[in-house]
Amino acid sequence: MEHVEARSYQLEMLDQSLRQNIIVVMDTGSRKTHIASMRITAELERCPPDKIVWFLAPTVPLSTQQKEAIRAYLPAIKIRLLVGKMASLDQRNIK
């Protein structure tokens, strides 16, 4: 995905999320995933390289959609999908 300029409300949500634990609730199409991608980038920049960032979604289809969207925003980041329907939830699925 080409570089997407963050809008002011997205930067405000990112800033709030860096200061406290929040849940971002906004309309469909408001690019909440862009906010999440910026937050993931911030976490990866301040964490040791062996750390894992978890992104949770309530359904398998949404999990798959978010995985692909985040991959588009952050193509250099290794991304794995882990969902409840997997036969084995061992560590090999998330490395």
Residue frames as a rotation matrix with the C-alpha (Angstrom) as fourth column:
MET 1
0.587 0.809 0.000 0.00
0.809 -0.587 0.000 0.00
0.000 0.000 -1.000 0.00
GLU 2
-0.107 -0.596 0.796 1.32
0.468 -0.737 -0.488 3.41
0.877 0.320 0.357 -0.82
HIS 3
-0.870 -0.270 -0.412 2.03
0.489 -0.361 -0.795 5.76
0.066 -0.893 0.446 2.07
VAL 4
0.145 0.965 0.218 -1.24
0.688 -0.257 0.679 6.99
0.711 0.052 -0.701 3.54
GLU 5
-0.703 -0.362 0.612 -1.16
-0.082 -0.813 -0.576 10.35
0.707 -0.455 0.542 5.28
ALA 6
-0.528 0.492 -0.692 -2.75
0.845 0.386 -0.371 10.19
0.084 -0.780 -0.620 8.72
ARG 7
0.081 0.661 0.746 -5.69
0.275 -0.734 0.621 12.45
0.958 0.155 -0.242 9.35
SER 8
-0.458 -0.320 0.830 -5.81
-0.563 -0.618 -0.549 14.62
0.688 -0.718 0.103 12.48
TYR 9
0.461 0.694 0.553 -8.40
-0.877 0.260 0.405 12.45
0.137 -0.672 0.728 14.23
GLN 10
0.799 -0.251 -0.546 -6.29
0.142 0.962 -0.235 9.36
0.584 0.110 0.804 13.54
LEU 11
-0.284 -0.950 0.132 -3.24
0.146 -0.179 -0.973 11.01
0.948 -0.257 0.189 15.09
GLU 12
-0.182 0.317 0.931 -5.37
-0.879 -0.476 -0.009 12.03
0.441 -0.820 0.365 18.07
MET 13
0.852 0.524 0.012 -6.52
-0.488 0.784 0.385 8.43
0.192 -0.334 0.923 18.58
LEU 14
0.410 -0.799 -0.441 -2.94
0.367 0.587 -0.722 7.18
0.835 0.134 0.534 18.21
ASP 15
-0.458 -0.594 0.661 -1.74
-0.311 -0.590 -0.745 9.69
0.833 -0.547 0.085 20.81
GLN 16
0.235 0.637 0.734 -4.52
-0.949 -0.013 0.314 8.69
0.209 -0.771 0.602 23.22
SER 17
0.916 0.142 -0.375 -3.70
-0.128 0.990 0.063 5.01
0.380 -0.010 0.925 22.73
LEU 18
0.023 -0.983 -0.180 -0.05
0.284 0.179 -0.942 5.64
0.959 -0.030 0.283 23.59
ARG 19
-0.537 -0.195 0.821 -1.06
-0.588 -0.610 -0.530 7.33
0.604 -0.768 0.213 26.86
GLN 20
-0.405 0.479 0.779 -3.73
-0.719 0.360 -0.595 4.90
-0.565 -0.801 0.198 28.03
ASN 21
-0.890 0.182 0.418 -5.55
0.321 0.901 0.292 1.71
-0.323 0.394 -0.860 27.13
ILE 22
-0.344 0.803 -0.486 -8.41
-0.645 -0.578 -0.499 2.65
-0.682 0.142 0.717 24.80
ILE 23
-0.321 0.358 0.877 -10.83
0.707 0.706 -0.029 1.07
-0.629 0.611 -0.480 22.38
VAL 24
-0.836 0.004 -0.548 -11.27
-0.318 -0.818 0.479 3.06
-0.446 0.575 0.685 19.18
VAL 25
-0.215 0.852 0.478 -14.89
0.745 0.460 -0.484 3.03
-0.632 0.251 -0.733 18.00
MET 26
-0.495 0.055 -0.867 -15.53
-0.453 -0.868 0.203 4.82
-0.741 0.494 0.454 14.73
ASP 27
0.552 0.800 -0.236 -17.62
-0.576 0.161 -0.801 4.39
-0.603 0.578 0.550 11.59
THR 28
0.395 -0.327 0.859 -16.81
0.623 0.782 0.011 1.83
-0.675 0.531 0.512 8.92
GLY 29
0.515 -0.259 0.817 -14.35
0.768 -0.283 -0.574 3.32
0.380 0.924 0.053 6.46
SER 30
0.968 -0.140 0.209 -12.77
-0.210 -0.905 0.369 5.70
0.138 -0.401 -0.906 8.98
ARG 31
0.337 -0.894 -0.296 -9.47
-0.164 0.254 -0.953 3.80
0.927 0.370 -0.061 8.71
LYS 32
0.807 -0.027 0.590 -9.31
-0.586 0.093 0.805 2.40
-0.076 -0.995 0.059 12.21
THR 33
0.833 -0.527 0.167 -6.86
0.534 0.846 0.007 -0.17
-0.145 0.083 0.986 10.84
HIS 34
0.328 -0.726 0.604 -4.55
0.285 -0.533 -0.796 2.69
0.901 0.434 0.032 9.87
ILE 35
0.460 -0.113 0.881 -4.58
-0.776 -0.532 0.337 3.81
0.431 -0.839 -0.332 13.51
ALA 36
0.913 -0.094 0.398 -3.84
-0.156 0.819 0.552 0.23
-0.378 -0.566 0.733 14.59
SER 37
0.675 -0.694 0.250 -0.98
0.649 0.397 -0.649 0.00
0.351 0.601 0.718 12.09
MET 38
0.247 -0.573 0.782 0.54
-0.259 -0.816 -0.516 3.22
0.934 -0.075 -0.350 13.43
ARG 39
0.608 0.025 0.794 0.23
-0.794 0.019 0.608 1.88
0.001 -1.000 0.032 16.98
ILE 40
0.933 -0.303 0.195 1.80
0.299 0.953 0.051 -1.45
-0.201 0.011 0.980 15.97
THR 41
0.434 -0.801 0.413 4.70
0.404 -0.237 -0.884 0.48
0.806 0.550 0.221 14.40
ALA 42
0.295 -0.284 0.913 5.15
-0.690 -0.724 -0.002 2.50
0.661 -0.629 -0.409 17.60
GLU 43
0.823 0.051 0.566 5.17
-0.483 0.588 0.648 -0.65
-0.300 -0.807 0.509 19.73
LEU 44
0.833 -0.524 0.175 7.67
0.549 0.751 -0.366 -2.42
0.060 0.401 0.914 17.49
GLU 45
0.349 -0.717 0.604 9.97
0.051 -0.629 -0.776 0.61
0.936 0.302 -0.183 17.56
ARG 46
0.129 -0.288 0.949 10.09
-0.870 -0.492 -0.031 0.68
0.476 -0.821 -0.314 21.36
CYS 47
0.820 0.199 0.536 10.14
-0.458 0.791 0.406 -3.06
-0.343 -0.578 0.740 22.06
PRO 48
-0.305 -0.901 0.310 13.01
-0.487 0.427 0.762 -5.55
-0.818 0.081 -0.569 21.80
PRO 49
-0.445 0.082 -0.892 13.07
-0.894 0.025 0.448 -7.23
0.059 0.996 0.062 18.37
ASP 50
-0.932 0.057 -0.358 11.90
0.028 0.996 0.085 -10.61
0.362 0.070 -0.930 19.70
LYS 51
-0.694 0.719 -0.016 8.58
-0.125 -0.142 -0.982 -9.26
-0.709 -0.680 0.189 21.01
ILE 52
-0.720 0.574 0.390 5.20
0.662 0.399 0.635 -10.08
0.209 0.715 -0.667 19.49
VAL 53
-0.804 0.587 -0.090 2.32
-0.542 -0.787 -0.294 -7.66
-0.243 -0.188 0.952 18.94
TRP 54
-0.702 0.660 0.268 -1.16
0.655 0.746 -0.119 -9.21
-0.278 0.092 -0.956 19.18
PHE 55
-0.786 0.587 -0.191 -4.08
-0.617 -0.733 0.286 -7.76
0.028 0.343 0.939 17.22
LEU 56
-0.797 0.529 0.291 -7.42
0.315 0.776 -0.546 -9.25
-0.515 -0.344 -0.785 18.25
ALA 57
-0.660 0.686 -0.305 -10.62
-0.707 -0.431 0.560 -9.43
0.253 0.586 0.770 16.23
PRO 58
-0.275 0.624 0.731 -13.93
-0.750 0.337 -0.569 -11.11
-0.602 -0.705 0.375 17.17
THR 59
0.752 0.591 0.290 -14.49
-0.262 0.673 -0.692 -13.23
-0.604 0.445 0.661 14.05
VAL 60
0.030 -0.740 0.672 -12.40
0.568 0.566 0.598 -15.32
-0.823 0.364 0.437 11.66
PRO 61
0.406 0.117 0.906 -13.42
0.896 -0.246 -0.370 -13.29
0.180 0.962 -0.205 8.56
LEU 62
0.975 -0.059 0.216 -12.58
-0.092 -0.985 0.146 -10.00
0.204 -0.162 -0.965 10.29
SER 63
0.517 -0.840 0.164 -9.28
-0.062 0.155 0.986 -11.46
-0.854 -0.520 0.028 11.54
THR 64
0.057 -0.460 0.886 -8.37
0.876 0.449 0.177 -12.46
-0.479 0.766 0.429 8.00
GLN 65
0.673 0.273 0.687 -9.40
0.612 -0.727 -0.311 -9.06
0.415 0.630 -0.657 6.63
GLN 66
0.951 -0.309 0.030 -7.37
-0.265 -0.758 0.596 -7.22
-0.162 -0.575 -0.802 9.28
LYS 67
0.303 -0.872 0.384 -4.32
0.355 0.478 0.804 -9.40
-0.885 -0.107 0.454 8.69
GLU 68
0.095 -0.230 0.969 -4.35
0.995 0.047 -0.086 -8.50
-0.025 0.972 0.234 5.01
ALA 69
0.840 0.255 0.480 -4.98
0.297 -0.955 -0.013 -4.81
0.455 0.154 -0.877 5.70
ILE 70
0.803 -0.596 -0.022 -2.15
-0.243 -0.360 0.901 -4.60
-0.545 -0.718 -0.433 8.24
ARG 71
0.125 -0.755 0.644 0.13
0.693 0.531 0.488 -6.48
-0.710 0.385 0.589 5.84
ALA 72
0.404 0.080 0.911 -0.67
0.835 -0.440 -0.331 -3.82
0.375 0.894 -0.244 3.22
TYR 73
0.954 -0.040 0.298 0.15
-0.146 -0.928 0.343 -1.01
0.263 -0.371 -0.891 5.66
LEU 74
0.401 -0.815 0.419 3.25
-0.795 -0.082 0.602 -2.74
-0.456 -0.574 -0.680 7.07
PRO 75
0.847 0.040 -0.530 4.68
-0.406 0.693 -0.596 -5.00
0.343 0.720 0.603 4.35
ALA 76
-0.108 -0.984 -0.143 8.06
-0.520 0.179 -0.835 -5.41
0.847 -0.015 -0.531 6.10
ILE 77
-0.319 0.062 0.946 6.48
-0.933 0.152 -0.325 -6.84
-0.164 -0.986 0.010 9.26
LYS 78
-0.878 0.029 -0.477 6.10
-0.078 0.976 0.203 -10.60
0.471 0.216 -0.855 9.66
ILE 79
-0.323 0.867 0.379 2.39
-0.944 -0.270 -0.189 -11.27
-0.062 -0.419 0.906 10.22
ARG 80
-0.945 0.104 -0.309 0.70
0.073 0.991 0.109 -14.51
0.317 0.080 -0.945 11.23
LEU 81
-0.119 0.971 0.206 -2.97
-0.781 -0.220 0.585 -15.38
0.614 -0.091 0.784 11.66
LEU 82
-0.968 -0.094 -0.232 -4.04
0.076 0.772 -0.631 -17.37
0.239 -0.628 -0.741 14.70
VAL 83
-0.277 0.943 0.184 -7.74
-0.841 -0.331 0.429 -18.24
0.465 -0.036 0.884 14.99
GLY 84
-0.180 0.282 0.942 -9.78
-0.834 0.463 -0.298 -20.59
-0.521 -0.840 0.152 17.13
LYS 85
0.808 0.577 -0.116 -10.62
-0.542 0.653 -0.529 -22.93
-0.229 0.490 0.841 14.27
MET 86
0.038 -0.873 -0.487 -6.96
-0.827 0.246 -0.505 -24.01
0.561 0.422 -0.712 13.93
ALA 87
0.646 0.214 -0.733 -6.38
0.025 0.953 0.301 -27.64
0.763 -0.213 0.610 14.91
SER 88
0.252 -0.651 -0.716 -3.28
0.951 0.305 0.057 -26.86
0.181 -0.695 0.696 16.96
LEU 89
0.908 0.074 0.413 -2.65
0.020 -0.991 0.135 -23.64
0.420 -0.114 -0.901 18.84
ASP 90
0.535 -0.784 -0.315 0.99
0.757 0.280 0.590 -24.42
-0.374 -0.555 0.743 19.51
GLN 91
0.273 -0.490 -0.828 3.81
0.023 -0.857 0.515 -21.93
-0.962 -0.159 -0.223 19.13
ARG 92
-0.622 -0.530 0.577 4.63
0.558 0.219 0.801 -23.00
-0.550 0.820 0.159 15.56
ASN 93
0.161 0.795 0.584 1.47
0.986 -0.159 -0.056 -21.21
0.049 0.585 -0.810 14.40
ILE 94
0.927 0.304 -0.220 2.60
0.339 -0.930 0.142 -17.81
-0.162 -0.206 -0.965 15.66
LYS 95
0.094 -0.956 -0.279 6.31
0.281 -0.244 0.928 -17.66
-0.955 -0.166 0.246 14.81
